[in-house]
Amino acid sequence: MNYLQDARQHVLQQIQRACEHAQRAPETVQLLAVSKTHPSESLREMYAAGQRAFGENYLQEALDKIEALHDLEIEWHFIGHVQRNKTKHLAEKFDWVHGVDRLIIAERLSNQRLQDQSDLNICLQVNIDGQDSKDGCAPDEVAELVTQISQLAKIKLRGLMVIPAPDNTAVFVDAKALFDAVKEKHAHPEHWDTLSMGMSGDLDAAIAAGSTMVRVGTALFGKRDTVEKK
């Protein structure tokens, strides 16, 4: 077993332990491998180890990897901030977009998703603890956004994504409460199944609160290489 295989197995075991402690089934939590700044060869190795879902933050870097790894059946997630002038690439090349926090972004993704493609899965990014430095809509904006976005074509609104401050994991509970409250009023509750929260350093607390998808980079790939952001 090589380093990446061993790292992935270790993270899966951590997820399993956290689920057991929270009295949840491990299969209710998906592992999203955050592969930003790591070379395509590392993703190929991680894929060989069994990983299928990969998350990228920087668009040009991601597009290069999508091209280099086109022979693999990877589920591509974009988890960075979504800029209006880059939605076309996101709509056409990705399976999931996590950083949607405005109606105009969802509308552009809807209009630019190709007709022969399956619906684009999106998560609303919520600034759950009101950080000045973080993107995301306010919690009290979520209900209206869900109502509006749920009506768009070629979009499947799956849930929420949050990135609280490192020392504020208590708000994971608030995110779960918001997620549950929206599900009760969602036009398509069967689609509302994803609460994307928790990273390498706080996935135990996130799973305990109800996360269904943890975004793990460092614990899988090691320390990031430095690249130019694009």
Sequence and secondary structure as in RCSB ss.txt:
>XXXX:A:sequence
MNYLQDARQHVLQQIQRACEHAQRAPETVQLLAVSKTHPSESLREMYAAGQRAFGENYLQEALDKIEALHDLEIE
WHFIGHVQRNKTKHLAEKFDWVHGVDRLIIAERLSNQRLQDQSDLNICLQVNIDGQDSKDGCAPDEVAELVTQIS
QLAKIKLRGLMVIPAPDNTAVFVDAKALFDAVKEKHAHPEHWDTLSMGMSGDLDAAIAAGSTMVRVGTALFGKRD
TVEKK
>XXXX:A:secstr
  HHHHHHHHHHHHHHHHHHHTT  GGGSEEEEE TTS HHHHHHHHHTT  EEEES HHHHHHHHHHTTTS  E
EEE S   GGGHHHHHHH SEEEEE SHHHHHHHHHHS TTS  EEEEEEE TT  TT   B GGGHHHHHHHHT
TSTTEEEEEEEE   TT TTHHHHHHHHHHHHHHH SSTTT  EEE   TTTHHHHHHHT SEEEESHHHH S  
     
